[in-house]
């Protein structure tokens, strides 16, 4: 595992964007695993700028980590009223680059059978030849994607209930004028499993800010446990890069 500590959030974002861009330049039809949350926003903005400067996404294939159950992108609503992860990705990244719509994959939170959707998602990842590089953040409960504490480390794409901490954190990302009250937040998700994530050929995990310091130290230096699903990074046998700013790295014993 290669842990890189940068001065601030902006430096982490650009380093992550450069890492992803290097793969796309080497492999124009790269299969990227993508993440939501506030942390990757800067990386997406930097990749959009790189696209304006010539980076080509026309053959890139993407798989997002997760989606809320009951949610699916609805472009007839204003962005503020559509809190799906699909809409987040569309507005913050996809609509600004030349990716083909058919190459974008996000679990459908409104599928008739969420169980079937999970199976289909795994099959689509396999059909694409697996994920070349998976971008990851980390949640306050130490989770990857929506793999809350207790999720088996060999889990596949599955339906996952969300913890109070995760809902509290993610509600902050909902638009204030979304019309959705905290108690009406979706409490379930479809998420890639930890085992699915560990099958990617490379991992790129990013975290910024002091509030991530304790989960980062638990995940990178603590016990490998499904109480902190991101600690599975220690089991990963391929190349794993962790990009942190000084705040997120501040509790690492070996920094
Ligand atoms: C959600 C997402 C995770 C993300 C986490 C942290 O739970 N499902 O993929 O890593 O939020 O988000 P943030 O970057 O906003 O701290």
py3Dmol code that shows the C-alpha trace and the ligand (Angstrom):
import py3Dmol

protein = """\
ATOM      1  CA  UNK A   1       0.000   0.000   0.000  1.00  0.00           C
ATOM      2  CA  UNK A   2       1.388   3.352  -1.055  1.00  0.00           C
ATOM      3  CA  UNK A   3       0.276   6.113   1.335  1.00  0.00           C
ATOM      4  CA  UNK A   4       0.855   9.630   0.008  1.00  0.00           C
ATOM      5  CA  UNK A   5       0.307  12.664   2.237  1.00  0.00           C
ATOM      6  CA  UNK A   6      -0.340  15.992   0.521  1.00  0.00           C
ATOM      7  CA  UNK A   7      -0.588  19.449   2.000  1.00  0.00           C
ATOM      8  CA  UNK A   8      -4.316  20.028   1.529  1.00  0.00           C
ATOM      9  CA  UNK A   9      -7.553  18.876  -0.085  1.00  0.00           C
ATOM     10  CA  UNK A  10      -6.799  20.588  -3.418  1.00  0.00           C
ATOM     11  CA  UNK A  11      -3.460  18.775  -3.704  1.00  0.00           C
ATOM     12  CA  UNK A  12      -5.161  15.428  -2.952  1.00  0.00           C
ATOM     13  CA  UNK A  13      -7.794  16.096  -5.640  1.00  0.00           C
ATOM     14  CA  UNK A  14      -5.266  16.913  -8.346  1.00  0.00           C
ATOM     15  CA  UNK A  15      -3.046  13.958  -7.444  1.00  0.00           C
ATOM     16  CA  UNK A  16      -6.067  11.600  -7.643  1.00  0.00           C
ATOM     17  CA  UNK A  17      -7.125  13.111 -10.980  1.00  0.00           C
ATOM     18  CA  UNK A  18      -3.590  12.688 -12.352  1.00  0.00           C
ATOM     19  CA  UNK A  19      -3.560   9.055 -11.191  1.00  0.00           C
ATOM     20  CA  UNK A  20      -6.844   8.354 -13.010  1.00  0.00           C
ATOM     21  CA  UNK A  21      -5.811  10.328 -16.115  1.00  0.00           C
ATOM     22  CA  UNK A  22      -2.540   8.374 -16.340  1.00  0.00           C
ATOM     23  CA  UNK A  23      -4.536   5.136 -16.519  1.00  0.00           C
ATOM     24  CA  UNK A  24      -6.879   6.505 -19.205  1.00  0.00           C
ATOM     25  CA  UNK A  25      -3.915   7.678 -21.297  1.00  0.00           C
ATOM     26  CA  UNK A  26      -2.349   4.219 -21.012  1.00  0.00           C
ATOM     27  CA  UNK A  27      -5.635   2.349 -21.491  1.00  0.00           C
ATOM     28  CA  UNK A  28      -8.260   4.486 -23.297  1.00  0.00           C
ATOM     29  CA  UNK A  29     -10.973   1.847 -22.683  1.00  0.00           C
ATOM     30  CA  UNK A  30     -10.210   1.670 -18.942  1.00  0.00           C
ATOM     31  CA  UNK A  31     -12.913   0.419 -16.578  1.00  0.00           C
ATOM     32  CA  UNK A  32     -13.161   2.861 -13.676  1.00  0.00           C
ATOM     33  CA  UNK A  33     -14.955   2.301 -10.392  1.00  0.00           C
ATOM     34  CA  UNK A  34     -16.270   5.648  -9.147  1.00  0.00           C
ATOM     35  CA  UNK A  35     -17.422   6.996  -5.790  1.00  0.00           C
ATOM     36  CA  UNK A  36     -19.815   9.646  -4.538  1.00  0.00           C
ATOM     37  CA  UNK A  37     -19.546  11.883  -1.471  1.00  0.00           C
ATOM     38  CA  UNK A  38     -17.988  15.312  -0.998  1.00  0.00           C
ATOM     39  CA  UNK A  39     -14.396  14.030  -1.080  1.00  0.00           C
ATOM     40  CA  UNK A  40     -14.137  13.111  -4.797  1.00  0.00           C
ATOM     41  CA  UNK A  41     -15.786  16.327  -6.016  1.00  0.00           C
ATOM     42  CA  UNK A  42     -12.456  18.121  -6.470  1.00  0.00           C
ATOM     43  CA  UNK A  43     -11.063  15.132  -8.370  1.00  0.00           C
ATOM     44  CA  UNK A  44     -14.041  15.189 -10.728  1.00  0.00           C
ATOM     45  CA  UNK A  45     -13.575  18.932 -11.257  1.00  0.00           C
ATOM     46  CA  UNK A  46      -9.881  18.398 -12.070  1.00  0.00           C
ATOM     47  CA  UNK A  47     -10.715  15.549 -14.478  1.00  0.00           C
ATOM     48  CA  UNK A  48     -13.284  17.800 -16.206  1.00  0.00           C
ATOM     49  CA  UNK A  49     -10.547  20.397 -16.680  1.00  0.00           C
ATOM     50  CA  UNK A  50      -8.211  17.707 -18.046  1.00  0.00           C
ATOM     51  CA  UNK A  51     -10.961  16.679 -20.465  1.00  0.00           C
ATOM     52  CA  UNK A  52     -11.214  20.311 -21.645  1.00  0.00           C
ATOM     53  CA  UNK A  53      -7.470  20.108 -22.202  1.00  0.00           C
ATOM     54  CA  UNK A  54      -7.856  16.931 -24.304  1.00  0.00           C
ATOM     55  CA  UNK A  55      -8.319  13.893 -22.010  1.00  0.00           C
ATOM     56  CA  UNK A  56     -10.610  11.511 -23.901  1.00  0.00           C
ATOM     57  CA  UNK A  57     -13.328   9.579 -22.062  1.00  0.00           C
ATOM     58  CA  UNK A  58     -15.068   8.255 -25.190  1.00  0.00           C
ATOM     59  CA  UNK A  59     -14.056   4.626 -24.527  1.00  0.00           C
ATOM     60  CA  UNK A  60     -13.966   4.749 -20.724  1.00  0.00           C
ATOM     61  CA  UNK A  61     -16.426   2.503 -18.877  1.00  0.00           C
ATOM     62  CA  UNK A  62     -17.577   3.353 -15.340  1.00  0.00           C
ATOM     63  CA  UNK A  63     -19.215   1.527 -12.461  1.00  0.00           C
ATOM     64  CA  UNK A  64     -20.383   3.481  -9.447  1.00  0.00           C
ATOM     65  CA  UNK A  65     -20.156   1.948  -6.012  1.00  0.00           C
ATOM     66  CA  UNK A  66     -23.701   2.459  -4.794  1.00  0.00           C
ATOM     67  CA  UNK A  67     -27.168   4.026  -4.959  1.00  0.00           C
ATOM     68  CA  UNK A  68     -30.028   4.632  -2.530  1.00  0.00           C
ATOM     69  CA  UNK A  69     -32.930   2.179  -2.767  1.00  0.00           C
ATOM     70  CA  UNK A  70     -35.962   4.007  -4.162  1.00  0.00           C
ATOM     71  CA  UNK A  71     -33.795   6.487  -6.089  1.00  0.00           C
ATOM     72  CA  UNK A  72     -33.063   6.733  -9.804  1.00  0.00           C
ATOM     73  CA  UNK A  73     -32.014   9.730 -11.893  1.00  0.00           C
ATOM     74  CA  UNK A  74     -34.936  11.871 -13.020  1.00  0.00           C
ATOM     75  CA  UNK A  75     -33.798  14.622 -15.370  1.00  0.00           C
ATOM     76  CA  UNK A  76     -37.265  16.169 -15.453  1.00  0.00           C
ATOM     77  CA  UNK A  77     -36.681  17.315 -11.861  1.00  0.00           C
ATOM     78  CA  UNK A  78     -34.288  20.131 -10.990  1.00  0.00           C
ATOM     79  CA  UNK A  79     -30.998  18.830  -9.549  1.00  0.00           C
ATOM     80  CA  UNK A  80     -31.978  20.098  -6.101  1.00  0.00           C
ATOM     81  CA  UNK A  81     -35.011  17.771  -6.054  1.00  0.00           C
ATOM     82  CA  UNK A  82     -33.227  14.666  -7.351  1.00  0.00           C
ATOM     83  CA  UNK A  83     -30.903  13.342  -4.664  1.00  0.00           C
ATOM     84  CA  UNK A  84     -29.971  10.105  -6.418  1.00  0.00           C
ATOM     85  CA  UNK A  85     -26.296   9.291  -6.658  1.00  0.00           C
ATOM     86  CA  UNK A  86     -26.865   8.876 -10.399  1.00  0.00           C
ATOM     87  CA  UNK A  87     -27.915  12.531 -10.653  1.00  0.00           C
ATOM     88  CA  UNK A  88     -24.957  13.593  -8.513  1.00  0.00           C
ATOM     89  CA  UNK A  89     -22.582  11.818 -10.898  1.00  0.00           C
ATOM     90  CA  UNK A  90     -24.326  13.231 -13.963  1.00  0.00           C
ATOM     91  CA  UNK A  91     -24.246  16.826 -12.713  1.00  0.00           C
ATOM     92  CA  UNK A  92     -20.823  16.772 -11.083  1.00  0.00           C
ATOM     93  CA  UNK A  93     -18.973  14.749 -13.692  1.00  0.00           C
ATOM     94  CA  UNK A  94     -20.563  12.846 -16.573  1.00  0.00           C
ATOM     95  CA  UNK A  95     -22.362  15.697 -18.326  1.00  0.00           C
ATOM     96  CA  UNK A  96     -19.091  17.633 -18.538  1.00  0.00           C
ATOM     97  CA  UNK A  97     -17.038  14.916 -20.275  1.00  0.00           C
ATOM     98  CA  UNK A  98     -17.363  12.923 -23.501  1.00  0.00           C
ATOM     99  CA  UNK A  99     -18.274   9.588 -21.879  1.00  0.00           C
ATOM    100  CA  UNK A 100     -20.847   7.466 -23.738  1.00  0.00           C
ATOM    101  CA  UNK A 101     -24.061   7.071 -21.789  1.00  0.00           C
ATOM    102  CA  UNK A 102     -24.088   3.316 -22.477  1.00  0.00           C
ATOM    103  CA  UNK A 103     -20.695   3.026 -20.746  1.00  0.00           C
ATOM    104  CA  UNK A 104     -22.000   4.462 -17.445  1.00  0.00           C
ATOM    105  CA  UNK A 105     -23.232   1.993 -14.816  1.00  0.00           C
ATOM    106  CA  UNK A 106     -24.920   2.861 -11.524  1.00  0.00           C
ATOM    107  CA  UNK A 107     -27.155   0.460  -9.580  1.00  0.00           C
ATOM    108  CA  UNK A 108     -30.821   1.204 -10.245  1.00  0.00           C
ATOM    109  CA  UNK A 109     -32.366   1.999  -6.865  1.00  0.00           C
ATOM    110  CA  UNK A 110     -35.869   1.671  -8.327  1.00  0.00           C
ATOM    111  CA  UNK A 111     -35.397  -1.722  -9.954  1.00  0.00           C
ATOM    112  CA  UNK A 112     -38.460  -3.986  -9.515  1.00  0.00           C
ATOM    113  CA  UNK A 113     -36.246  -6.551  -7.844  1.00  0.00           C
ATOM    114  CA  UNK A 114     -33.287  -5.008  -5.995  1.00  0.00           C
ATOM    115  CA  UNK A 115     -31.891  -8.527  -5.413  1.00  0.00           C
ATOM    116  CA  UNK A 116     -31.912  -9.162  -9.161  1.00  0.00           C
ATOM    117  CA  UNK A 117     -30.346  -5.725  -9.734  1.00  0.00           C
ATOM    118  CA  UNK A 118     -27.453  -6.734  -7.450  1.00  0.00           C
ATOM    119  CA  UNK A 119     -26.868  -9.917  -9.427  1.00  0.00           C
ATOM    120  CA  UNK A 120     -27.101  -8.035 -12.730  1.00  0.00           C
ATOM    121  CA  UNK A 121     -24.584  -5.451 -11.510  1.00  0.00           C
ATOM    122  CA  UNK A 122     -22.021  -8.109 -10.641  1.00  0.00           C
ATOM    123  CA  UNK A 123     -22.568  -9.718 -14.062  1.00  0.00           C
ATOM    124  CA  UNK A 124     -22.065  -6.371 -15.823  1.00  0.00           C
ATOM    125  CA  UNK A 125     -18.770  -5.796 -14.010  1.00  0.00           C
ATOM    126  CA  UNK A 126     -17.583  -9.264 -15.074  1.00  0.00           C
ATOM    127  CA  UNK A 127     -18.750  -8.704 -18.655  1.00  0.00           C
ATOM    128  CA  UNK A 128     -16.703  -5.487 -18.799  1.00  0.00           C
ATOM    129  CA  UNK A 129     -13.644  -7.527 -17.805  1.00  0.00           C
ATOM    130  CA  UNK A 130     -13.521  -6.317 -14.188  1.00  0.00           C
ATOM    131  CA  UNK A 131     -12.591  -2.924 -12.776  1.00  0.00           C
ATOM    132  CA  UNK A 132      -9.116  -1.573 -13.591  1.00  0.00           C
ATOM    133  CA  UNK A 133      -9.071   1.132 -10.918  1.00  0.00           C
ATOM    134  CA  UNK A 134     -11.558   1.669  -8.095  1.00  0.00           C
ATOM    135  CA  UNK A 135     -11.793   5.154  -6.581  1.00  0.00           C
ATOM    136  CA  UNK A 136     -12.874   5.058  -2.923  1.00  0.00           C
ATOM    137  CA  UNK A 137     -13.624   7.455  -0.111  1.00  0.00           C
ATOM    138  CA  UNK A 138     -14.241   6.440   3.483  1.00  0.00           C
ATOM    139  CA  UNK A 139     -17.297   7.077   5.619  1.00  0.00           C
ATOM    140  CA  UNK A 140     -17.317   8.050   9.279  1.00  0.00           C
ATOM    141  CA  UNK A 141     -18.156   4.469  10.282  1.00  0.00           C
ATOM    142  CA  UNK A 142     -15.020   3.329   8.426  1.00  0.00           C
ATOM    143  CA  UNK A 143     -17.036   2.125   5.460  1.00  0.00           C
ATOM    144  CA  UNK A 144     -16.255   1.703   1.808  1.00  0.00           C
ATOM    145  CA  UNK A 145     -19.209   2.440  -0.482  1.00  0.00           C
ATOM    146  CA  UNK A 146     -22.154   1.598   1.825  1.00  0.00           C
ATOM    147  CA  UNK A 147     -20.505  -1.417   3.481  1.00  0.00           C
ATOM    148  CA  UNK A 148     -21.437  -0.530   7.024  1.00  0.00           C
ATOM    149  CA  UNK A 149     -19.777  -2.140  10.072  1.00  0.00           C
ATOM    150  CA  UNK A 150     -20.564  -5.843  10.200  1.00  0.00           C
ATOM    151  CA  UNK A 151     -20.649  -6.386   6.427  1.00  0.00           C
ATOM    152  CA  UNK A 152     -18.640  -9.509   5.555  1.00  0.00           C
ATOM    153  CA  UNK A 153     -15.326  -8.729   3.902  1.00  0.00           C
ATOM    154  CA  UNK A 154     -16.137 -11.210   1.121  1.00  0.00           C
ATOM    155  CA  UNK A 155     -19.562  -9.635   0.385  1.00  0.00           C
ATOM    156  CA  UNK A 156     -20.762  -9.081  -3.165  1.00  0.00           C
ATOM    157  CA  UNK A 157     -23.131  -6.382  -4.448  1.00  0.00           C
ATOM    158  CA  UNK A 158     -26.018  -6.444  -1.980  1.00  0.00           C
ATOM    159  CA  UNK A 159     -28.817  -4.535  -0.278  1.00  0.00           C
ATOM    160  CA  UNK A 160     -27.504  -2.684   2.735  1.00  0.00           C
ATOM    161  CA  UNK A 161     -29.252  -0.808   5.530  1.00  0.00           C
ATOM    162  CA  UNK A 162     -27.600   2.477   6.513  1.00  0.00           C
ATOM    163  CA  UNK A 163     -26.439   3.491   9.976  1.00  0.00           C
ATOM    164  CA  UNK A 164     -27.608   6.616  11.765  1.00  0.00           C
ATOM    165  CA  UNK A 165     -24.100   8.139  11.457  1.00  0.00           C
ATOM    166  CA  UNK A 166     -24.018   7.574   7.691  1.00  0.00           C
ATOM    167  CA  UNK A 167     -27.516   8.992   7.241  1.00  0.00           C
ATOM    168  CA  UNK A 168     -26.626  12.042   9.357  1.00  0.00           C
ATOM    169  CA  UNK A 169     -23.461  12.638   7.306  1.00  0.00           C
ATOM    170  CA  UNK A 170     -25.122  12.079   3.965  1.00  0.00           C
ATOM    171  CA  UNK A 171     -28.109  14.261   4.804  1.00  0.00           C
ATOM    172  CA  UNK A 172     -25.672  17.170   4.899  1.00  0.00           C
ATOM    173  CA  UNK A 173     -25.040  16.532   1.193  1.00  0.00           C
ATOM    174  CA  UNK A 174     -28.752  16.703   0.367  1.00  0.00           C
ATOM    175  CA  UNK A 175     -29.764  20.088  -0.977  1.00  0.00           C
ATOM    176  CA  UNK A 176     -31.394  22.279   1.653  1.00  0.00           C
ATOM    177  CA  UNK A 177     -34.309  22.895  -0.712  1.00  0.00           C
ATOM    178  CA  UNK A 178     -34.669  19.230  -1.723  1.00  0.00           C
ATOM    179  CA  UNK A 179     -37.914  18.975   0.237  1.00  0.00           C
ATOM    180  CA  UNK A 180     -36.639  15.751   1.841  1.00  0.00           C
ATOM    181  CA  UNK A 181     -36.669  15.743   5.638  1.00  0.00           C
ATOM    182  CA  UNK A 182     -33.979  13.880   7.584  1.00  0.00           C
ATOM    183  CA  UNK A 183     -36.541  11.281   8.735  1.00  0.00           C
ATOM    184  CA  UNK A 184     -37.572  10.665   5.113  1.00  0.00           C
ATOM    185  CA  UNK A 185     -34.062   9.824   3.900  1.00  0.00           C
ATOM    186  CA  UNK A 186     -33.662   6.486   2.131  1.00  0.00           C
ATOM    187  CA  UNK A 187     -32.447   4.027   4.767  1.00  0.00           C
ATOM    188  CA  UNK A 188     -31.333   1.281   2.375  1.00  0.00           C
ATOM    189  CA  UNK A 189     -28.925   1.112  -0.511  1.00  0.00           C
ATOM    190  CA  UNK A 190     -27.566  -1.157  -3.197  1.00  0.00           C
ATOM    191  CA  UNK A 191     -23.817  -1.303  -2.795  1.00  0.00           C
ATOM    192  CA  UNK A 192     -20.892  -3.166  -4.271  1.00  0.00           C
ATOM    193  CA  UNK A 193     -19.635  -5.545  -1.611  1.00  0.00           C
ATOM    194  CA  UNK A 194     -16.191  -5.448  -0.034  1.00  0.00           C
ATOM    195  CA  UNK A 195     -15.343  -8.618  -1.963  1.00  0.00           C
ATOM    196  CA  UNK A 196     -16.430  -6.928  -5.208  1.00  0.00           C
ATOM    197  CA  UNK A 197     -14.179  -3.954  -4.452  1.00  0.00           C
ATOM    198  CA  UNK A 198     -11.212  -6.185  -3.608  1.00  0.00           C
ATOM    199  CA  UNK A 199     -11.464  -7.746  -7.079  1.00  0.00           C
ATOM    200  CA  UNK A 200     -10.541  -4.455  -8.779  1.00  0.00           C
ATOM    201  CA  UNK A 201      -7.057  -4.548 -10.292  1.00  0.00           C
ATOM    202  CA  UNK A 202      -6.009  -1.375  -8.418  1.00  0.00           C
ATOM    203  CA  UNK A 203      -7.436   0.825  -5.660  1.00  0.00           C
ATOM    204  CA  UNK A 204      -7.222   4.579  -5.141  1.00  0.00           C
ATOM    205  CA  UNK A 205      -8.555   5.709  -1.777  1.00  0.00           C
ATOM    206  CA  UNK A 206      -8.832   9.382  -0.876  1.00  0.00           C
ATOM    207  CA  UNK A 207      -9.629  11.124   2.409  1.00  0.00           C
ATOM    208  CA  UNK A 208      -9.322  14.693   3.560  1.00  0.00           C
ATOM    209  CA  UNK A 209      -9.842  16.648   6.764  1.00  0.00           C
ATOM    210  CA  UNK A 210      -9.227  15.964  10.443  1.00  0.00           C
ATOM    211  CA  UNK A 211     -12.670  14.408  10.908  1.00  0.00           C
ATOM    212  CA  UNK A 212     -11.449  11.411   8.874  1.00  0.00           C
ATOM    213  CA  UNK A 213      -8.208  11.019  10.911  1.00  0.00           C
ATOM    214  CA  UNK A 214      -9.428   8.344  13.339  1.00  0.00           C
ATOM    215  CA  UNK A 215     -11.143   6.129  10.724  1.00  0.00           C
ATOM    216  CA  UNK A 216      -8.122   6.442   8.443  1.00  0.00           C
ATOM    217  CA  UNK A 217      -5.808   5.289  11.198  1.00  0.00           C
ATOM    218  CA  UNK A 218      -8.195   2.426  12.058  1.00  0.00           C
ATOM    219  CA  UNK A 219      -8.472   1.353   8.413  1.00  0.00           C
ATOM    220  CA  UNK A 220      -4.785   1.580   7.511  1.00  0.00           C
ATOM    221  CA  UNK A 221      -3.040   0.673  10.753  1.00  0.00           C
ATOM    222  CA  UNK A 222      -5.690  -1.072  12.841  1.00  0.00           C
ATOM    223  CA  UNK A 223      -7.003  -4.597  12.948  1.00  0.00           C
ATOM    224  CA  UNK A 224      -8.484  -6.009   9.729  1.00  0.00           C
ATOM    225  CA  UNK A 225     -12.117  -6.287  10.739  1.00  0.00           C
ATOM    226  CA  UNK A 226     -15.577  -6.005   9.292  1.00  0.00           C
ATOM    227  CA  UNK A 227     -16.283  -3.415  12.018  1.00  0.00           C
ATOM    228  CA  UNK A 228     -14.209  -1.079   9.769  1.00  0.00           C
ATOM    229  CA  UNK A 229     -14.841  -2.375   6.258  1.00  0.00           C
ATOM    230  CA  UNK A 230     -12.189  -0.103   4.695  1.00  0.00           C
ATOM    231  CA  UNK A 231      -9.580  -2.035   6.706  1.00  0.00           C
ATOM    232  CA  UNK A 232      -9.975  -4.616   3.910  1.00  0.00           C
ATOM    233  CA  UNK A 233      -7.472  -2.470   2.011  1.00  0.00           C
ATOM    234  CA  UNK A 234      -4.825  -4.296   4.062  1.00  0.00           C
ATOM    235  CA  UNK A 235      -5.951  -7.558   2.396  1.00  0.00           C
ATOM    236  CA  UNK A 236      -5.628  -6.143  -1.111  1.00  0.00           C
ATOM    237  CA  UNK A 237      -2.830  -7.793  -3.055  1.00  0.00           C
ATOM    238  CA  UNK A 238      -2.718  -5.445  -6.074  1.00  0.00           C
ATOM    239  CA  UNK A 239      -1.466  -1.846  -6.160  1.00  0.00           C
ATOM    240  CA  UNK A 240      -3.311   0.338  -3.637  1.00  0.00           C
ATOM    241  CA  UNK A 241      -2.693   4.067  -3.415  1.00  0.00           C
ATOM    242  CA  UNK A 242      -4.022   6.108  -0.497  1.00  0.00           C
ATOM    243  CA  UNK A 243      -4.009   9.879  -0.914  1.00  0.00           C
ATOM    244  CA  UNK A 244      -4.503  11.888   2.277  1.00  0.00           C
ATOM    245  CA  UNK A 245      -4.186  15.505   3.260  1.00  0.00           C
ATOM    246  CA  UNK A 246      -2.387  16.394   6.477  1.00  0.00           C
ATOM    247  CA  UNK A 247      -5.626  16.450   8.467  1.00  0.00           C
ATOM    248  CA  UNK A 248      -6.748  12.964   7.432  1.00  0.00           C
ATOM    249  CA  UNK A 249      -3.209  11.623   8.033  1.00  0.00           C
ATOM    250  CA  UNK A 250      -2.820  13.289  11.418  1.00  0.00           C
ATOM    251  CA  UNK A 251      -3.625  10.201  13.540  1.00  0.00           C
ATOM    252  CA  UNK A 252      -1.390   7.765  11.607  1.00  0.00           C
ATOM    253  CA  UNK A 253       1.287   6.390  13.924  1.00  0.00           C
ATOM    254  CA  UNK A 254       3.778   5.781  11.129  1.00  0.00           C
ATOM    255  CA  UNK A 255       3.231   8.921   9.107  1.00  0.00           C
TER     256      UNK A 255
END
"""
ligand_1 = """\
16
LIG
C -21.120 7.734 1.481
C -20.668 6.995 0.230
C -19.212 6.560 0.359
C -18.349 7.757 0.743
C -18.828 8.314 2.070
C -18.004 9.489 2.563
O -21.388 6.875 2.526
N -21.499 5.866 -0.004
O -18.773 6.002 -0.881
O -16.988 7.359 0.836
O -20.179 8.733 1.893
O -18.408 10.651 1.949
P -17.689 12.068 2.098
O -16.645 12.073 1.029
O -18.782 13.057 1.841
O -17.123 12.150 3.462
"""
view = py3Dmol.view(width=600, height=400)
view.addModel(protein, "pdb")
view.setStyle({"model": 0}, {"cartoon": {"style": "trace"}})
view.addModel(ligand_1, "xyz")
view.setStyle({"model": 1}, {"stick": {}})
view.zoomTo()
view.show()
